[in-house]
Structures are given as structure tokens and as C-alpha cells.
Amino acid sequence: MASSRKKHPIYKEVEIIDAGAEGKAVAKVDDLVIFVPYGAPGDIVDIQITKKKRAYIEGRIVHYHEYSTKRTDPFCEHFGLCGGCKWQHLPYKEQLFYKQKQVEDNLTRIGKLDIPKLLPIIASVDARYYRNKLEFTFSNRKWLIDKPTDGRPPQMNALGFHIPGLFDRIVDIDHCYLQPDPSNDIRLEIKKFALENDYSFYDVRKWSGLLRNVIIRTTTTGDLMVIVVFHVKDANKINALMDFVAGRFPEITSLMFVVNPKKNDTIFDLDIQLFKGKPYIVEQMPPYRKDDKDLKFKIGPVSFFQTNTLQAIQLYRVALDFANLSGNEIVYDLYSGTGTIANYIAGHAFRVVGVESITSAIDDARENAVFNNINNTSFFAGDIVKVLSDDFINENGRPDVIITDPPRAGMHPKVVQQMCSIAPDRIVYISCNPATQARDIAMMTENYLIEKIQPVDMFPHTHHVENVCLLKKK
């Protein structure tokens, strides 16, 4: 029952019944669906409404009457502030359950698909310190948790993550459980040096300040890349900070910096300078077969690579299993990125053709093929809608198998139509968004049946889940 408050009604003693989209919990009052953050199925709570939509409303929990038995204590002191790891209050086993349920619900409710029983979700090898890349933001607008009690103005410089929904507020991160050592030490030492030497932190409202971002990339081989992003060119201060980082962390494989005077944080279109070491780091993946060689991938400052390396290995193994290659097939790898999947499966196919819209990614894919002495891959840059023409098929051969791994928005309807027209025997659809995956597969049901479904958890303590579907031609 709702209270009588006019603008922000409160629903009393509501049970949280599910974990839903975007990491929010789900409650129901009569037929009204309410999404709230940080709830756990089984909680009995009071919910204050914050936003109304046609089909649902959003709210926040203002009081707990009863805590769910499915809850656990979050391990991070920044839980609930930085916007990451929103499912820490759920035990990992429960997270896996709701991720698998999310995949099934999307395929059956959004796609309205007849599906086989899902294979059990593949849990992450590591539930903490699993990311190989993090980007931290400098800001002179720190989010204050406690008000100063000594009357002095607070220190407002921060290096950390954005507060959800607030573009100008940063949580000053002490310890992050996402990336292995020495990620935390590097961030804290850079911040300490900056404060002691009076470096200005970025002001996103005024587009001013010297220090803007720090990007840290790690590999399972022990390689380490650090990129410091400055807003303006100040040679003396840039060199002083970079000299400090190089001396304090001699284990850094690739130390770089870039000056970004733009109003957005992207650096792929800027001149990134190598300060010390190599212009890349190297990641290594074990092969599918024991008698094959390890695969090595060069990763540059703007290269895309799956951010959970150990789970990427699991994901690619699933893709290769589903492709069921004998060695004689032509395989198309759509949305191929830097060619990690294409190069991973190349030893099992006659030929692999990768297509990707980002030219720099195709350059990385070609370089990594050469780096691994792979000579049966071809990579093409361009809009897939335009690339997949009859002439392209005639020139590169009609594929027996298509592997597609599109971004969260899914595939363009014309690409789906082209795939059905090409009519490969098998389609392996990898998705980081089961909702758009369900939508796309629904457009293929006249031509294809879903034979296998394998969820893979790439991001513990978040709602995100990867899913692989094997489609077989009818």
C-alpha cells in the first residue's frame, strides 16, 4: 500500500521478488513493476518512488523490514557509491543463478523463442581481481562521504570512478578489487605525487586542470601498461610525473602519456607518446588442443581485448566447440574486433574471414596473425551491411560457419537478413546483451533452430553476462 505523499509516494512492506535488468532488483505492487537498486530477492522493504514510466516505475529502498537470507556482506568499502560491482550483496552462487535466469527470460520473453535447456553457466575463474584494464578519473570535485569536523575546507581532489548519474562527481578510490596488483599501488602513488607537487586535477565543468585520467592494463604474463592522460601540455610537469612513475615502478612494460584537450575522454584519435618501454604489451592464451602452440596477442594503448582474460579463454573455447570445425570449413567472423576469435580458431578451419568496422582494430588483427605465424586469416574493415555483398561472398567463399559477436546494440536487421541469405550450416552468436541477441535470433527462426545455449560469466558482482547460442540451419 502506498502512503499519501503526493510527489514521492512510498510503498510499504514490499517483497523483492527478482534480480532484473541493469542490476536492479524487481518488486511488484498489484500489477505494477518496480525496479530498485541494491535489493535482494527475499528482502521486505519500503520503497520510495523516484521515477515513473509507462510500463514500470523506479524507486529506492528507504527502510528494510526484513533482510533476505540470500544476502551477504559486501567486501568493498566503496560499494553503493562508485557504480561498479552492484551485486556484491549477493553471494556469487546467487549471482550466477540470476544471470542464467536473465538469459533464459530474455530468449523466451523478448524473443519468444522455443529453446533447449540451457547449459550451466560457466563461472568466472576469479571472482575478484579479474579485470585486465581499468580507467581512473582525476577530478577536483570529490564526492564527500563525511563532512569535515575541524572547520577547515575539505580536500576535494580525487582519483577514482564516477558516481552513477553524476558526470562531475568522482568517488576517491582507496582499494579496488577489480584489477590485480600493482594497479592499486600505481593509482595511489600517482595521486600522492600529484597532491604533494600541487598538480591540478581536472574540472569537468570548466574543462580545466592538468591531470585527467590514468589507464592501467595488465596481462596474465606479467606485462603492465600505464597511460597517463593530461588535459594540457606542460612539459616540465608531465616529465616529472612520468619520471616518478618510471622510477617507482620499474616493472612497467609500457609507460605512455597523451595530452587530451577535447571535451570527451576518448584517446584513440590522439597522439599517444611512449615514455619508456615497449609500445605494446603481450597477452598469451593457451591453445584449444594441447599439441598446438600458445597464441600471443599484442595489445596497444587503444587495442580492444576482452577485459577478463581467463574467461575470454573459456568463451572462445565454447565458440570453437559450437562451431564444430573439421578443418575444411570457411568461417566468417563478424564484428571481429582485433581478431582474437578469428586467430584463435584459425588452426581448426580452412580459412577465416574477419570483418570489423574499426580500421585500427583490423590493423591489430592482421598484426597478431603475423605475430603468431597464422596465414589462413583475412581481415576487412568496413560497415558489415555494405561489406557482405555478393561480390564479397564470391571472392572470399561462402561460409560454412558464421561467428558473430556484435556490440550491445546487437546486429543491424540487414545483417541478420544477409546472414539468412548466405545460409551457413551453423551460426555461433556471441552476445554481451541477451536482450538484443533474443531480438536478432527471433528474426532467424524461419531458417534456423537454436541447438545449444551457453551463458558465460565475464563480470562477477555485476548483472552483465555473456551468452553463446548455436544456431543450426533447418
Secondary structure, 3 states (H helix, E strand, C coil): CECCCCCCCEEEEEEEEEECHHHCEEEEECCEEEEECCCCCCCEEEEEEEEECCCEEEEEEEEEEECCCCCCCCCCCCCCCCCCCCCCCCCHHHHHHHHHHHHHHHHHHHCCCCCCCCCCCECCCCCCCCCCEEEEEEECCECCCCCCCCCCCCCCCEEEEECCCCCCCEEECCCCCCCCCCHHHHHHHHHHHHHHCCCCECECCCCECCEEEEEEEECCCCCEEEEEEECCCCHHHHHHHHHHHHHHCCCCCEEEEEECCCCCCCCCCCCCEEEEECCCEEEEECCCCCCCCCEEEEECCCCCCCCCHHHHHHHHHHHHHHHCCCCCCEEEEECCCCCHHHHHHHHHCCEEEEEECCHHHHHHHHHHHHHCCCCCEEEEECCHHHHCCHHHHHHHCCCCEEEECCCCCCCCHHHHHHHHHHCCCEEEEEECCHHHHHHHHHCCCCCEEEEEEEEECCCCCCCCCEEEEEEEEC
